[in-house]
Amino acid sequence: MDGFTTRAIRAASRTPRVEQRPTSVPIYQAATFSSADADELGAVTTGAVAGYVYARLGNPTVDALADAIAELHGAEAAFASATGMAAIHLAVGSLVGAGDRIVATRNLYGTTRALFTRVLARLGVETVFVDPADHGAVEAALAAEPTRLLYLETISNPTIAVADLPALAALGRRHGAAVVVDNTFASPYLCRPLELGADLVVESATKYLSGHSDVLAGVVAGSAERIAPVRALHVETGGTLAPFSAFLVLRGLPTLALRMERHAATAARLAAWLETAPGVARVLYPMLSSHPDHAVAALLLPTGGGMLAVELAGGAPAARAFVDALRIPERTASLGSIHTIVVHPPSTTHRQLTPAELEAAGIAPGLLRVSVGLEDPDDLAADMAQALEAARATR
Ligand SMILES: Cc1ncc(COP(=O)(O)O)c(C=O)c1O
């Protein structure tokens, strides 16, 4: 008879055979998967035969998430990674190398911008930043020199600008650039960029896809031909999504539409009210006719989503007083959650920018970004009304 520990290892590793399909995807918390014989192990390791051997090469729970994302984005294939930044790195890194050039929108999420200006620049990839609303400037940048990649965000931070994806993707294609779109603020419920001409779509699944501020994850979707190099780059760089994290994102997907509808209905109501409230200089919400991209948004999006920005007339002191007076929202720096989250970009997410850079990016000292959560709309409206009073008292 084998020794105690040998038997304990075998006894604890016996996986159950389940005849009745579980109605949620099991968490395959395993780093290794055992093959029947050496031939099968070799074939699975090299990819000649479908299967699992080592979780960085593939895990069933993570694959189930990728398949679900592919379906929701109308894509042939998808890949799920440890964070949104890992997904962006994989998408961009699968397309560019030393000597290549990227044209990207100037209001990018700050860490994506840092990936381009710090990491990729060091590796010999040049990035040129343009205003996506100025199609002439985008075309000029694409035409100036051969460009490998056009990088866009569907809805961008913090001014809630909406990109005209069909027109911009057409420009990218005309100039031979692959088009990659970060769709994090929209989610596939609001927008499916692949249907509008993008080659790859990326999302931080940390936000709306999972929706509860309890997991970090990222996804990339596109054609099978474009996802194969994404998968290959991941094998060599890591950034693997944990199975439990994949489970949490899968758990979010069935309620994505319900959550997005509630986020959007509350955001639309708050935006319309804030626009008329004393002490408010400006409200940026795609479905307000005052929004600079309203026409594009009305054409491309079924609702305005859950993100809005509000500029307080009293500048930074009023913005700080507003944030401090809020009772319901979380004082943190993410978005796309059950919780309403209010941030003051000039002192948090965009604090590295100089006053001139903030002004050029349309970020006034009194600007607040609001990710509208799922709390009762009346409670949020009452809380914001009393916070506005506190903000007005600073003047
Ligand atoms: C638009 C956008 N893209 C990407 C990311 C990065 O996602 P993660 O934090 O999951 O790496 C974020 C994070 O805030 C984001 O707002």
The ligand as a Gaussian input file, in Angstrom:
#p B3LYP/6-31G(d) Opt

LIG

0 1
 C      -11.159000      53.301000     -20.175000
 C      -10.311000      52.382000     -19.368000
 N       -9.558000      51.460000     -19.990000
 C       -8.763000      50.621000     -19.307000
 C       -8.675000      50.668000     -17.936000
 C       -7.742000      49.733000     -17.230000
 O       -8.433000      48.720000     -16.608000
 P       -7.846000      47.877000     -15.364000
 O       -7.824000      48.803000     -14.193000
 O       -8.784000      46.720000     -15.258000
 O       -6.452000      47.456000     -15.744000
 C       -9.447000      51.594000     -17.234000
 C       -9.367000      51.663000     -15.754000
 O       -9.878000      52.566000     -15.108000
 C      -10.275000      52.494000     -17.964000
 O      -11.017000      53.442000     -17.350000

